[in-house]
Amino acid sequence: MQKEIMNVSELAVYLGVSRSKIYKLIREKKIPASKIGRQYKFSKQVVDAWLKENIITAPSPMPLFQKKKSEDTYRPIGKKGGEENGSEEKGKEEGGKEKNSQEEGSEEKSR
């Protein structure tokens, strides 16, 4: 039989997380808690309602994969292949200066 009021340790077991995670959620005011004296207490009903309200994996109307019209294979939706983030950074040195073609050529000759 599950208790209606739980302490931090019992809630951690109930949710399957560590006690330190529970304390972090309390500090960030992300979990409903009551403080009685120096101890935190949690109502099972309130925690269950909180869990239901904080569902982030609701069904999305958009599929994750689209079927290609020309093939029978699936490809991810989003960026097209070959696009890379930071492509403008390729010509820069670590110091943030752009290399010019003369410097690149002289570096290769000196090696």
N, C-alpha and C positions, 0 to 999 in steps of 0.2 A: 504494500500500500504506500503510495507516494504522499509525502508530507505536503500540506497546504502552504506552510511557511518554511522557507529554507534559509540557511546561512550561506556565507561565501563558498565554503568548501562543498556543501551539498549542491549549490547552484552550478559550481564548476563541473562537478560530476554529471549533473543533469544536462548541461549544455555541451559537455565534452570538450571543455577548454581548461586552461590552467587558472589557478587562483589569481595569479598576477594579471592575467587578461581581464578577469572580473574587476579587479581593483582599478585597472586602467580605464575600463568602460565607466566605472563609477566616477572617477576623477573627471572624465570628459563629459559626464552627464549624458551618456548615451544609453544607459540601462536604467529602468525604474527600480529605485532602491529606497528603503526606509532605514533611518539610523535610529536605533534604540540604545541609548547610552553610548558605548564605544563600538557597538556591533552593527553591521548592516544586516538587514533582513529583507527577504524577497518573497512576494506572494506568487505562488505558482500560476494562479489565474492571470495576474497582471503580466508576468513574464511571458506566458503563452500568447497573450494578446499582443504584447510588444513584438514577439517573434513574427506573428502573422502580419503586423503592420509594416515590418521592415523587410519584407520579401523583395529581393532585388533580381530574382531570376524568373520574373513573370514571362509568360510566353510572348515572344516578339512577333509582330506582324510581318517582319521582313525575314526571309530565309537566309541562312548563313552561306549557302552555296547556290549558284545558278547553273542550270544546264546550258552548255554551249549549243547554239543552234546547228552548227555544222558537225558536231561530234556527239558521241554518247557519253562524254566524260563531264565531270563537274569541275568548276574552278571557283576559288574563293571570290567573294564580292569585295570590291575596294580598289586598291591600287593596281594598276596594270603592271605586268612583269617588266623588269628592267629599270623601273624608277627607284632611285635611291635617295634617301634623305642626306642632305649635306653634300650634294654633288659639287656645289660651289666651293667647298672647302678643299677640294683635291689639289688646287694649285697653291695652297698656302703652307707656309712653314709653321713650326710650332710657335714662333714668336708672333704670328698673326700677319706677317708681311708676305706679300705675294712674290713668288720667284719669277724673274723674267727669264726668257729663253737663253740669254747670254750667261747668266749665273748657273743655270742648269748644265749648260755645255761645258763651262769651265770646271765645274765640280766633277763631271764624268771624266774629263781629261786628266785631272790631278790624281785620280784613283788608279 
